[in-house]
């Protein structure tokens, strides 16, 4: 599978997430905010909750991509 196809699959998979989860990923991986800042911006009760949500999101994204035959980007 070519890189273009893998990126398209990633975009589609991320696009299936809720707006809040997409924002969470953007704040962390594009804007490079700390989990403490993200917790404040998105009204999480603690930074630990941000870590837990990120962990679940990343596991779900990996699983969804694996179902599409993508194990590496």
Buried (B, 14 or more C-beta within 10 A) or exposed (E): EEEEEBEEBBEEBBEEBEEEBBBBBEBBEEEEBEBEBBBEBBEBEEBEBBBEBBEEBEEBBEEBBEEBEBEEE
